[in-house]
Amino acid sequence: MRNASYTAEAYKRQQVMTASPEMLTLMLYNGAIRFINEGIKCVDAKDCVKSNKALLKAQNILIEFMSTLNMDYEIAHQLYPIYNYVYRILIEGNMKNDVNKLNEARELLTELRDTWHQAMKKAQQEKNTVNE
């Protein structure tokens, strides 16, 4: 079992090391959503320690999003307040074990993730068209 865990960890590390910046962003969105789901599950199970740990990971991803925005672009000025809002409701949901706040954060991140994924697809299609 230990070997399987090591192999999975090595695979994950390799995925991150070889991913494009766009793919890393998608992976972070997915990670934040996964940690929020885990946090909600733990809140429902009344496991405050595990829910806090999972939700702190999601909060850290939001901090990463906010700190790496390139404010030279208008989209960054639009994303920052959204990320900040999601970050604040994650904190509130975590502190109060408020599943409604956590669901709201998850829904917003899911929407952002889906939009990001569509933008990646469109950019790839345009790139393929130019290269033909």
N, C-alpha and C positions, 0 to 999 in steps of 0.2 A: 504494500500500500504506500509505503514511503517513497519508493521509486516512482510510482505513478504521480504522486504529488510533486516530486522534483521535476519530472518531465513536463507536467502541466505548467509549472512555474517557469521553466526554461522556454517553453513555447510562447507564453504570454510576454516574457521579456523580449524575445526575438520579434514578436509582432510589433511591440512598441518601438523597438530600435530601428525597424525598417519601414515604419509607417510614414506616410507623407504628413505634413502639418494639417492638411484638411482631414485626413483619416484620424489623426490624433485628437482633433477637436470632436469628431464623431464618437470616438472611443470615450472621451471624457463625458460627453452628454450621456452616453449609455451607462457609464459608471455611476454618474450622479443619480440617474433614475433607478438603477439597481440598488444603490445604497438607501435611497428614500423608500423603496419597496421593502427592503430589509428592515429599515427603521420602523415602518408602519406595522409590519408583522410582529416585531418585538414589542412595540407599544401595546398591540392587541394582546400579546402574551404576558403583559405586565413585567417585561424584562427591561427595566430602565437602563441598566448598564450597557446591554447590547444595543439597545435602540440609540442611546447617546453616542456610542462608538460609531455606528453606521451613519448617523446623521451628521456627525462631525466630519466624516469623510466627504459627504455630499457638500457640506459647507465649504470645506477646503477646495473642492473643485470650483465652486462659485468664486472663491477668492482668486483662484488661478485664472479663471475667465476674465474677471475684472482687471486683474493686474497686468494681463498680457494684451489687452485691447490696444490697438494702434489708433490713437486719437487723431491721427492725420486724416482719417476717413470718417465721413458722416455716419456710416452705419455703426461705428463704435460709439458715437454719441447717442445713438438710439438704443443700442444693446446695454450700455452701462446701467441706466436706470432699471431696466428689466432684471438684469443680473442682481443688482443691489436689492430690488424688491424680493426676488426669490430667496436671496441670502437671508434677508430679515424675516421672512415668513418661515424659513427653515429653523432659524434660531428660536422664534416664538413657538413653533410647533414642537421643537425639541424640549424647550424649557417647560411647556405646559402639557406635554404629551397630547397635543391637539392634532388628531388625525385629519381633521378638515383642513387645517393649514398645510399639513404635509401633502395631502391630496392635491391642493391647489398648486403647491410648488412642483409636484410631479407632473401635473397637467401642463403647466407653463413650460417646463423643460422638455416635455415630450413634443410640444408644438415647435419649440425652437429646434430640437433635434431633427424632427421631420422636415422642417424648412431647410435646415442645413444640408440634410441628405439630398433633398431635391436640387438644391443649388449645386452640390457636388456632381450630381448626375448631368445637369444641364451644362456645366462647365466642361465635363468630359465629352459630352456630345459635340459641343462647339469645337473643342480641341480636335476631336476625330474628324470633323467636317473640314477644318482648316488643313489638316494633314493629308487629306485625300487628294 
